[in-house]
């Protein structure tokens, strides 16, 4: 059914691709295929969820055959956020919605200095759990789904519940982590966007039920804010007030909007347009992490739980994104707190070493603090160190700072459509940082090769390399391990917990 509906965003993106192929002098057969797909998109029914008018300039988003540059890039990113096959909030170690909001803020502020920028964020309360089956079926019927299709969806939705000893069919809610559930909820939200954009001139950046409204006109933002709430009420839903927020740059915030600042996960947008850690969300995450670690009995399970939470924190705090100086300082401080003060005055290393001392041997206090961080295959616990990850991204950020694209000197009328300088500036806001690499020395290369060989043997051939993180561990903590144990591989291969390693590899999908 999705294939039978087009949208302006997909048409813009397709037209932009065609223009780019022509500029590159692509073979005619490739251009003809692109023209065929563009024609198919134009002839499909327009689903109407994408903005037809730019809220800053008032110009049509699609001007004849003109759909390149920033307009095309933005449309592609918006379409990716709304992809009905997408799952999860994070992708490639970044939050794509935060990254897109950031890019729009930076570029609009540069293009229209001093012009008001209003940002309003709404969140649907328990969307997947509360969405009405009657609403979904009526929506699909109105969009032309066949009777057989409607019956299939009805059977999918009608989950039997046991209530007070009686079986009752569910009338609300869809199953999580199911492609059909996501598609149904996504389609309803597209109708919401269509309703808003038909009545208010704003930019909508949305991922599932996370809705961001942007624009320069306070009246239009107020109108869109009310329209979202009205639509949700009409379909039996409501907003989660605790997750709503708004901010206005270069002007006062409209009285009708909430006083709370907008936040996405653990990142908050402040009144100066800068990003910092959202402390309530971060504190809740710390408490949850402590609880999960306390619930694990074995030392290894505590370490694995900590590592999983550290990985989530890395993406949640946006370490792989360039969101400015304030964000970097705030995220680094949160990382330090997570590693050194997760349990009050004690960090994770102290908790792990204390547990070993209490259960097994008091001599654990004599072991160096580098030992828990040493790889499992070489006799350590494999505890991930936030300080190394933070340092890698700080080094990458320092290099990135030197290479940022400046605001273009000139701004032609078609700067969003045909200006390569403005396109590069926009695209530069979307960059993903790669963790800094560890310098290779002759000794380091020898050590890395030894670890890869040992790891490959112990993992049944699954390990073929060594990540930059572990190269940093070997470089920083190797001398301490060598001084304490006299060797880097002090644990006999027969004593390595192979089953645990296999489980970890399976969980990572290796």
N, C-alpha and C positions, 0 to 999 in steps of 0.2 A: 504493500500500500504506500509506503514511503516513496517508492520510485515513481508513483503517479502524481506526486506533488513536487513542485519546484519552489524556489524562493529567490528573491532578489540577490541574496548573499551568494548563492551558488552560481547564478548567472554572472554576477560581477566577477567572481573568482575565475570562472571559465573564460570570460571575455579577456580578463587580464592575462591568463595563460596564453591565449591565442595571440594577443598583441606582443607578448614577450617572445613567443616562438617566431613570429614574423621578424621581429627585430634581430633575432639571432640568425636569421636566414635558414630556418629549419626546412627539411625536405617537404615538398608539396603534399606527399601522402600523409605526413604527420599533421600538417595544418588542416587538411581536408577532414581527418578524423576528429580533430578538435572542433571544427565547424559543425560537423554532424552532431556531436554531443551538445554543443551550444544551442543548436536549432532544437534539439530534443528538449532541452531545459526550458527554452523560451515557449515552446508549445504546450508544456505541462501546465496544469492548474497552479496558480500562484498561491502558496500557503500564507503569504503575507506577513510573516513574523519579522521580517527585516526592515530597518528604517528606509523609507523612500526619500526622506529629506534630511540633509545634514543639519543637526540642531545648532551648530555654530555659525554656519554661513547661510542657511536657508536654501541652498542650492540642491537640486535633485541629486541623489547619490549616483544614479546611473544617467549619464548624459550622452545619449546616442550610443556610439561605439566606444566611448571613452570610459574605461574602467581599469586603469592600471594603478601603479604606485601604491600609496598608503591605502587608498580606497579598496583595492583588491586584497592587499595584505590583511587589512582589518576584517574584511568580509570572510576571508578564509579562516582566520583565528576565531571569529564569532561562530562560524559553522562548526568548527571542531569542538568548541565548548558545548554545542547543542547536539552533537552526534548522538543519535539514539542508541548506538552500540557502545558508547563510552561507559566506563565503570571507574569509580573512585575519584578522589579529589586531586590527587597528586600524579604528576607525570614527569618522568625523567628528572626527578629530584626537585621539581619546582611546582608551585601552585599556579597553573596556567591562568586562572581568573585574576589572581593578585598581580601577576606579571602584566596582563593586558590592561587592567585598571591603572597600574603604574605608568605604562607606556602612554596611555591616553592622557593622563594628567600632565606628564612631562611635555608631551608634544603640543597639547592645547595651550599650556602655559607659555610655551616658547612662541607659538604662532600668534597668540592673542594676549600679549603682555598686559597685565592689569585687569583683564576681563574676568568677571566672576566665573567661578567654576563650582557648581553644586554637585555633591555626591551623596546619594541616599541609598542605603542598603536595607533590604527586607529579606526575611527568611520565613518560609512556610512552616508552620508548626506541625511536626510529625507527619510530614507529607505522605510518605509511602504507607504509613499506618492508618491514616485517616481518609484518604481519597475515596469518594463514593463510587460504588460499582454502577449505580444507576446513571451517574453523570458520565462515567467512562463509556458505557454502552450507548447512551444517547449521543455522545460526541462522535463515536465511530459510525453510528447510523447516519448521522448528519453529514459525515464526510464520505459516505458512499460505500461503506463496507457491506459485503454480501451477507445474506442471512446465515450461510454456513460459517462465515468468518465470525459473525456476532455470536453464534452458538459456541464456537470454539473458545472465544474470549470469555464468555459467560461461564463455561465449565472450568476454565483456568482460574477465574476469580472466586468461584464458589467453594471455598475451603470449608469443610465441616468442622464446627467447634462443639465441644462438649461443655454445655452450660447447665449447671444444676441438674446433672444427670440426663439431660436431653441434648440430642444432636441438633444444632442449629446452623444453617448456612451463613457464612460471613457476608456482610453487606457493605463492609468498608475495608480498605487496606489491600495492599498487594505484597507478594512475597519479595523479600530483599534478594539482591544479587541474582536476579533473573532478567534476561534480556527483554522479554516481553513486558515485564513490569516497568522497566526503565523506559521502554518505548511508549507505553500508555501514559505514564506520568509526564514524559517529555512532550508528547503531543498536546496534552492539556495546557502545559505551560506555554507552548507556542501560540495557542489560541489566546492566552492571557496577553502575550506580547502584541499580538495583532490588535486586540481590543485597546490596549494602551496607546500604541503608535497611531491608531486611527483618530485618537482624540488628544494627543499631547506630543509636542515636538521635543523628544529627549533621545538620548542614546541608552540602549539597554544592553548591559553585559550580564549574561546569566549562565549559570551552570546548574542544571537540574532545578532545585527550589531555592537557590541562592541568587537573589536578584539585586542588581546594582543599576541605579538610574543616574545618568550624568547629563549635564547641560549648563548653559550660561544664564538661562532665564528662570528666575525663582518661581514665577507663576506657573510655568510649564512643569517644573519639578514638583510643585505642590499638587498640580493636577494629576500627574502620573502617580504620585504617592497615594492619592485617594483612589485612583482608578484600579491600582493593583489590589488594594484592600477591598474595594467593591466587588471586583471579579471573584476574589477568593471567597468572600461571603456568599456570593450567588451560587457557588458550586459546593458550599458546605465546608469550606476551609477557613483558616485564619492565619494571621502572622504570629510568629514567635517574637514577642516584644523584647525579650532579653537579648535577642540577636539582631535587632534593628539598630541602625545608627545613621548619622548624617554629619556632614561637614561642608562648610562653604569657604572657599578661598577667595581672597580679595574683596570680601563683602561680609555682611552679617548673615547668619543662618536664618532662614525663614522660620517664623514662630510656630508654624503648623507642624514642623518636623520635630523628631525626637532630639533631645539634648545629648543623648549618648553618642559617642564616637563610633564610626563603623569599624568592624573588625572581621577578619576572615581567619578562622582557626586561631592561631597564636599571634597573628600580625594585625596591628591596629594602625589606621590612618589618622593622623593628628591634624589639628587646625592649621598648621603651617605647611601641610602637604607632605610631611615626612612620615616614614614608617618606623614604628618601634614595636617591641614585644607587648602583647596584650596580657598584662599581669594576671588578671583573674583566670584566664584560660591556662596560662603557664603554671600558676600555683595549683590548679586542679589537676594538671598533668603530673606535677611532682607528687602530689598525694596519691594519685592512681599508681604511679611507678613504685612508690614506697610500698604500697599495699601488695602489689603483684610480686615484688621481690620477697617480701616477708612471707607470703603464702607458699613460696617454693622452699623445699627442704634441702635438697642437695646443692652443693656449692656450684656445680656446673649449671644446674637449672637457674640458679640466681644470676650467674654470669650471662647466660643466654637471654634471660628476660631483660636484664639491663641493656644488653646489646641491641635487642629489638626496639626497646624504647628510645635508645640513643639514635638509632636509624630514623625512627619516626620524627624525633625532635629535629634532626638535621634538615629534613624536608619541610617540617612545619614552620621553622624559623626562617626558611628561605635562604640558607647559607649559599646556595648555588645561584642566587639572583643578585644583581646589582640594584639595590633599592636605595642607595645613598649612604652617606656617612652616619647619620643618626641610626639607621637600621643596623648597620654593621656593628656599631658600638653596643647597641642594645642587645643584639643577638649574641655577641661575644660574651657579654656579662651574664646572660641567661645560661650559656653553655658552661661557663665557669661555675656558676651556682649549681648546675645539675651534677657536675663531676665532683666538686669539692664539698658541697653542703647539702647533698640530697637527704642525708639523715641528720640534719642539724649541723653540729660541729664536725661531723665525720662524713667523709666522702665514701664512694663505693669501694675504693681500695681498702680503706680502714675496716669497713664492714666485712668484706670477704676475708681479710687476714684475721680479723677478730673471730669470725665463725670457725675458721680452721684451727685457731689456737684453742678455742673452747672445746671443740669436738675431738681433735686428734692429737695435737702436740703443741706444747708451749714454745717449742723451737721455731714455730712459724714466724715469731717476731724477729728472728734473725735473718729471715729471707729478705732480699731487696724488694722494694716496691715495683721494680721492673718485672719481677717474676710473673705476677698475675696477667700482665699484658703480653707476655711472650706467647707465640703460637702454640696451640694444643699439640700439633704434630711434633714439636720440639720439647715438650715437657711443661709448658705453661698452661694458663687457663683460657687464653684467647680473649681476655677482657679488652673491649674496645676503649680507647682513651679519647675523651672529648677534646682534650687539649691538642692532640695531634690533628684531629679533623678540623678543629677551629683554626689551627695554624695553617693548614693546607689552604683553606678557603680565604684566610686573611692574606696570604701571599698572592693568591690568584686575584683577590680584590685589589691589592696594591698595584699589580701589573695592569689590571683592567682600568684603573683610575687614569693611567697614563695614555690609554688608547681610546677614551670616550670621544665620540663624534661631537664636534661643536655645533651649536645652533647655526643653520645656514644663514648667510648674510642677506640673501635675496629671497623674497616670497612672492612668486608670480601668482596670478589669479588661480591657476590650475595646479597649485603646489601639492594638493592631495592626490592628483590624478597623474601628473606627468613629470614631476620634479624628482630626479634621481637623488639630489642632495637631501631633500626632505624625506624621501623614502629610506635612505641610509640612516638618517637621524632617528626615524621611527623604529626601524629594525634594530638599531643599536640599543634601544631601551629594552629589548626582548632577549638580550644575550644570556646564555647560561654559562656560569663559571665552571671550569674544570679544576679539580683539586690539584694543587701544585705538586710537581714531581720532585723526587729526591735525587740529588746529584749522584751520578755514577762515578765511583772510583774503582780502581783495580780490585781492592779488597772487597768493596761492596758487591761488585759483579760476581766475585767468587762465592761470597756468602749467599747471594740470591740464587745462584745456580744450584748450590748445595741444598737450599731449602726447597726449591722447586723439585729437584730429584727425589728428595725424601717425601715430600707431599704427594708427588705423583705415585710413588710406590705405595704409600699408605692409603691413598684414596682410590686405588684400583685404576689408576690412569686418568681420573677425572680432572685432577689439578694439572693445568698446563702452563700456568704462569703465576706471577705474584703481583698483587695490586700495589698501587702507589702507597696506599696506607701501610701495608705490611713492610714495604721497603723503608718507610720512615721509622717504623718500630725497630727494625733491625739496626738502622743507622743510629738512632738515639739511645736505645736501651741495650744494644749489643755489647758495648764496652763494660757496662755494669754486670751483665750476665756472665761475660767472660771472666771478669775479675772475681766473681763469687763462686762460679762453678768450674772454671778452668776450661770450659768448652761451650759451644753454642747449642749442641745437641746432647744434653746430659741425660736424657731419658731413653732407655732401650726401646727399640721399635716394638718389641713384644709387649711392652707395657702401655703403649699408646691406646687410648679408648677408641678403637676403630669404629665400633657401632655408633658412638656418639657423633663421630665425624661424618659417617654415612647419613645419619639423620639430618645433620645440619646441611649437608650438600643437597639432600632431597628437598628440604624445606626451601632452599634457594633456587630449586629447579635446575641444579647443575647436572 
